[in-house]
Amino acid sequence: MPAGGKRVLLAKPRGYCAGVDRAVIAVEKALELYGAPVYVRKEIVHNRHVVETLRDRGVIFVDETSEVPEGELVVFSAHGVSPAVHAEAAERNLRTIDATCPLVTKVHKEVNRFAKDDYDILLIGHEGHEEVEGTAGEAPDKVQLVDTAEDVDKVEIRDPSKVIWLSQTTLSVDETMERVDQLRDRFPGLADPPSDDICYATTNRQVAVKAMAAECDLVLVVGSTNSSNSKRLVEVALKAGARASHLVDFAHEVDEAWLEGVETVGVTSGASVPEVLVMDLLAWLAERGWGNVDEVTTANEKIAFALPHELRKAAKA
């Protein structure tokens, strides 16, 4: 195959979103202000490289708040936590920094608002995902999780005029709307969220992949296997016409066999992925003849979030 035929299409937007950036900086700032160890409940964001780098700097990741010694500092991850976790932290006299993404907090507030109005809330999301556990935990008696098509049939509601759907922020937009249509077939009075729950970054990264997928023989998504939005990018690429697509944490995980007979490689990354990992992959591809890179831009993101208020107060002091 002539080298001239080999090219890379690089999706933009890709990589870090505002919520991830804020959460990672929050942990780095906590280390600066208070020194190690800083405890973080769950992974701060779903990315292996980020977690390993912070662990090397003195961050201790725990599964539950009960593992943090009394009186210590704990950071809550970008995915959010339930009121029960906040209560447990208070009971143990833990100092807390809440790095929940503001767009996840928005969904928590929607749950509270509709639970107070006695709605049945159908939360579309992936069972076992931390974000879903935190969101559902705001009103466990009013929220029913809808993950699969089978779940749609299991939903039970009390008043068909008081039912609303909300969603995890990192789902496939198209798949979520499929699930909504299935729910609406059962419950025609199903209300929509006051505003989009799937966040701007998830949507934008999917739109960028769709724009280039049909031209790609292979789409490589940089991201971790526990990252919901990264896994969705692989699915979206395949649905949009890519011949093949794979998820990799690091360039060295790419199987050279995937490149056989390939001219156009699409590259993108999930919302919790540092750009350095994408640059490493581009360098790896260039060494193998894919040095010609064209960026495919579908949006320019200018969103940034202020740091958690606990850190803003401490920095001022």
Secondary structure, DSSP 4 states (H G I P E B T S, - for coil): --GGG-EEEEEES-S--HHHHHHHHHHHHHHHHH-S-EEEES-SSS-HHHHHHHHHTTEEEESSGGGSPTT-EEEE-TT---HHHHHHHHHTT-EEEE---HHHHHHHHHHHHHHHTT-EEEEES-TT-HHHHHHHTTSTTTEEEE-SHHHHHH---S-TTSEEEEE-TTS-HHHHHHHHHHHHHH-TTPBPPSS--S-HHHHHHHHHHHHHHTT-SEEEEE--TT-HHHHHHHHHHHHTT-S-EEEESSGGGS-GGGGTT--EEEEEE-TT--HHHHHHHHHHHHHTT---EEEEES-------PPPHHHHHHHH-
